[in-house]
Amino acid sequence: MIPKRLARKGLPLLAAVALLAGPLVISAQAEPSSGPAQPTVNPDHVKVLAAALQKMHDNYASFANFTPGPQDIFDYNIGNLWLKGIDGSGTTVAVIEGWDDPNVAAFIHVRDVRYGLPDPVIQTIYPSGPLPAQCPPGMVALGSYGSCDAWQGELALDVLAVHLIAPYAKIVISATPADSEITDDAASNVAPPEMMHALEYISANHIANAISISDGTGEGDLRLRDRADPRQRPRPAGRGRGGHPGDERDR
């Protein structure tokens, strides 16, 4: 049985990440009078990603079993961005998580070998201090939705989704246990205060260019929640993510 956090379907997530990976991956600074800034094209990156796109194309039928995966790259025309040098270079994307996973780099490496992508730089930070020796009781009580084990699965998909869209971006994992999630009010269940502290920490210390928060729901649910509880409306401080494109079914 797939845990709830890993079973979300639909593709709004990749659209959101694509928006992040577009304007924020530009590393060259244009003169004020020269119009929009243009990315600095790294020919070696373009060569690697062009080969990856060819590999994805040639093996599309077998790769279709993996989501997120190459079908999302083609559906959102991400390859055209890669070939223009818009590949995440010079960008750091932070993902807000409730726990960490020491094996996440190995998980991503297997996918990189499969698709021909470069291994990313992945760093884990702990804005609220070191993780406790055991999973907090409030998280354990959430079971497949918000336990530490569930968050490890969530984390792997979050990192993979970012890396697939922006292969040369650095990824920062913010691991902050959200123990209040079991008892707090409805709005804080969507954005627990521990995670909001992490967001503020990342912003104040200029750790990332973009922040991705996975709150376990879809955009349609958020519209319903707006009417029920205005405190749950998205805020400009971060970009709420509307669910995963799905579980990676080979895990």
C-alpha positions as CSV (number, residue, x, y, z in Angstrom):
1,M,0.0,0.0,0.0
2,I,1.4,3.4,-1.0
3,P,1.5,5.9,1.9
4,K,-0.9,8.8,1.4
5,R,1.9,11.3,1.0
6,L,3.4,9.3,-1.9
7,A,0.2,8.5,-3.8
8,R,-0.8,11.9,-5.1
9,K,-1.7,12.1,-8.7
10,G,-1.8,14.8,-11.4
11,L,0.8,17.1,-12.8
12,P,0.4,20.6,-11.2
13,L,3.6,20.1,-9.2
14,L,5.8,20.0,-12.3
15,A,4.2,23.1,-13.6
16,A,5.0,24.9,-10.4
17,V,8.6,23.7,-10.4
18,A,8.9,24.6,-14.1
19,L,7.9,28.2,-13.2
20,L,10.5,28.2,-10.5
21,A,13.2,26.8,-12.7
22,G,12.5,29.3,-15.5
23,P,13.3,32.8,-14.4
24,L,15.3,31.8,-11.4
25,V,17.9,29.7,-13.2
26,I,19.2,32.8,-15.1
27,S,22.8,33.4,-13.9
28,A,24.0,36.1,-16.3
29,Q,23.3,39.7,-15.3
30,A,22.2,41.8,-18.2
31,E,22.8,45.6,-18.5
32,P,19.7,47.6,-17.5
33,S,19.2,48.8,-21.1
34,S,19.8,45.5,-22.8
35,G,16.4,43.9,-22.0
36,P,15.8,40.6,-20.2
37,A,18.8,38.7,-18.7
38,Q,19.9,35.8,-20.8
39,P,21.3,32.5,-19.3
40,T,25.0,31.8,-19.5
41,V,25.1,28.7,-21.8
42,N,27.5,26.0,-20.7
43,P,28.3,23.9,-23.8
44,D,29.2,20.9,-21.7
45,H,25.9,21.0,-19.9
46,V,24.0,21.3,-23.2
47,K,25.9,18.3,-24.5
48,V,25.1,16.2,-21.4
49,L,21.4,17.2,-21.4
50,A,21.0,16.7,-25.2
51,A,22.3,13.2,-24.8
52,A,19.9,12.7,-21.8
53,L,17.0,13.9,-23.9
54,Q,17.9,11.5,-26.7
55,K,18.1,8.6,-24.2
56,M,14.7,9.6,-22.8
57,H,13.2,9.7,-26.3
58,D,14.7,6.4,-27.4
59,N,13.6,4.6,-24.2
60,Y,10.3,6.5,-23.8
61,A,8.1,3.4,-23.6
62,S,10.1,1.7,-20.8
63,F,10.6,5.0,-19.0
64,A,6.9,5.7,-19.0
65,N,6.6,3.5,-15.9
66,F,8.4,6.1,-13.9
67,T,6.7,9.2,-12.5
68,P,7.9,11.8,-12.1
69,G,10.0,11.0,-15.2
70,P,10.8,11.7,-18.8
71,Q,7.2,12.0,-19.9
72,D,7.0,15.1,-17.7
73,I,10.1,16.6,-19.4
74,F,8.5,16.2,-22.8
75,D,5.0,17.2,-21.7
76,Y,6.2,20.5,-20.4
77,N,8.8,21.0,-23.1
78,I,11.6,21.3,-20.5
79,G,14.2,20.0,-23.1
80,N,14.0,23.3,-25.0
81,L,15.0,25.2,-21.9
82,W,17.9,22.8,-21.3
83,L,19.2,23.3,-24.8
84,K,19.1,27.1,-24.3
85,G,21.2,26.8,-21.2
86,I,18.3,27.1,-18.7
87,D,19.2,24.1,-16.6
88,G,19.3,25.2,-13.0
89,S,23.0,26.4,-13.1
90,G,23.7,29.0,-10.4
91,T,20.4,28.3,-8.7
92,T,19.7,26.8,-5.3
93,V,16.3,25.3,-4.6
94,A,15.3,24.5,-1.0
95,V,12.7,21.8,-0.2
96,I,10.9,22.0,3.2
97,E,10.7,18.6,4.8
98,G,9.7,17.1,8.1
99,W,12.6,14.6,8.3
100,D,15.8,13.8,6.5
101,D,17.0,10.8,4.5
102,P,20.7,9.9,4.4
103,N,20.1,7.7,1.3
104,V,18.6,10.4,-0.9
105,A,21.7,11.0,-2.9
106,A,21.9,7.3,-3.7
107,F,18.2,7.3,-4.7
108,I,18.8,10.2,-7.1
109,H,22.0,8.7,-8.5
110,V,20.1,5.6,-9.7
111,R,17.7,7.8,-11.6
112,D,20.6,9.9,-13.0
113,V,22.3,6.8,-14.4
114,R,19.0,5.7,-15.9
115,Y,18.3,9.0,-17.7
116,G,21.8,10.2,-18.3
117,L,21.6,13.2,-16.0
118,P,24.3,14.7,-13.8
119,D,24.3,14.0,-10.1
120,P,23.2,17.1,-8.2
121,V,24.8,18.8,-5.2
122,I,22.5,18.0,-2.2
123,Q,22.9,19.6,1.2
124,T,20.7,19.0,4.3
125,I,20.2,21.7,6.9
126,Y,18.5,21.7,10.3
127,P,17.0,25.1,11.0
128,S,15.6,24.0,14.4
129,G,18.7,22.0,15.4
130,P,19.6,18.3,15.1
131,L,16.9,15.8,14.6
132,P,15.7,14.0,17.8
133,A,17.0,10.5,18.2
134,Q,13.5,9.1,17.7
135,C,10.5,10.3,15.6
136,P,8.4,12.7,17.7
137,P,5.2,11.2,19.1
138,G,3.0,13.7,17.2
139,M,4.5,12.6,13.9
140,V,4.4,8.9,14.7
141,A,0.6,9.3,15.4
142,L,0.1,10.6,11.8
143,G,1.2,7.2,10.4
144,S,1.5,7.1,6.6
145,Y,0.5,10.7,6.3
146,G,3.1,12.5,8.4
147,S,5.4,10.1,10.2
148,C,9.2,10.3,9.8
149,D,9.1,7.3,7.5
150,A,6.5,8.9,5.4
151,W,8.5,12.1,5.2
152,Q,11.5,10.2,3.9
153,G,9.4,9.0,1.0
154,E,8.1,12.5,0.4
155,L,11.6,13.9,0.5
156,A,12.9,11.6,-2.2
157,L,10.1,12.6,-4.5
158,D,10.5,16.3,-3.8
159,V,14.2,16.2,-4.6
160,L,13.7,14.1,-7.7
161,A,11.0,16.5,-9.1
162,V,13.3,19.5,-8.6
163,H,16.3,17.7,-10.1
164,L,14.4,16.5,-13.1
165,I,13.4,20.0,-14.1
166,A,16.6,21.8,-13.2
167,P,19.4,19.2,-13.3
168,Y,22.2,21.5,-12.5
169,A,20.6,23.3,-9.6
170,K,21.8,22.8,-6.1
171,I,19.2,21.3,-3.8
172,V,19.0,22.2,-0.1
173,I,16.9,19.9,2.1
174,S,15.5,21.6,5.2
175,A,14.7,18.9,7.7
176,T,12.4,20.2,10.5
177,P,10.2,17.8,12.4
178,A,6.6,19.1,12.5
179,D,5.5,17.7,15.8
180,S,2.6,20.1,16.2
181,E,0.9,18.8,13.1
182,I,-1.2,16.3,15.0
183,T,-2.8,18.8,17.5
184,D,-2.6,22.2,15.8
185,D,-5.4,24.1,14.0
186,A,-6.3,23.4,10.4
187,A,-4.3,26.2,8.9
188,S,-1.2,25.1,10.8
189,N,-1.7,21.5,9.6
190,V,-1.1,22.9,6.1
191,A,1.9,25.0,7.1
192,P,3.1,23.9,10.5
193,P,4.9,26.6,12.5
194,E,8.1,24.5,12.6
195,M,8.2,24.6,8.8
196,M,7.4,28.3,8.7
197,H,10.4,28.9,10.9
198,A,12.5,26.9,8.4
199,L,11.2,29.1,5.6
200,E,12.1,32.2,7.5
201,Y,15.5,30.9,8.4
202,I,16.3,30.1,4.7
203,S,15.1,33.5,3.6
204,A,16.9,35.4,6.3
205,N,20.2,33.6,5.6
206,H,19.8,33.8,1.8
207,I,20.3,30.1,1.5
208,A,18.1,29.5,-1.6
209,N,16.7,31.3,-4.7
210,A,13.5,29.3,-4.6
211,I,11.7,27.4,-1.8
212,S,9.3,24.5,-2.5
213,I,6.8,23.5,0.2
214,S,4.9,20.3,-0.3
215,D,1.7,20.4,1.8
216,G,0.1,17.2,0.7
217,T,-2.9,18.5,-1.3
218,G,-4.0,19.8,-4.7
219,E,-4.8,23.2,-6.0
220,G,-8.5,22.3,-6.1
221,D,-8.4,21.5,-2.4
222,L,-6.7,24.8,-1.7
223,R,-9.5,26.7,-3.4
224,L,-12.1,25.0,-1.2
225,R,-10.0,25.7,1.9
226,D,-9.8,29.4,1.0
227,R,-13.5,29.6,1.5
228,A,-13.4,27.6,4.7
229,D,-10.4,29.2,6.3
230,P,-8.7,32.3,4.9
231,R,-5.6,31.7,7.0
232,Q,-4.8,28.9,4.5
233,R,-4.4,31.1,1.5
234,P,-0.9,31.1,-0.1
235,R,1.4,33.8,1.1
236,P,4.1,35.6,-1.0
237,A,6.9,34.3,1.2
238,G,7.0,30.9,-0.4
239,R,5.4,28.9,-3.2
240,G,2.9,26.3,-2.1
241,R,3.1,23.1,-4.1
242,G,-0.1,21.5,-5.3
243,G,0.7,17.8,-5.0
244,H,3.0,15.4,-6.7
245,P,2.8,14.1,-10.3
246,G,2.6,10.7,-8.6
247,D,4.6,8.1,-6.8
248,E,7.7,6.8,-8.5
249,R,6.4,3.4,-9.1
250,D,9.7,1.5,-9.2
251,R,10.5,2.4,-5.6
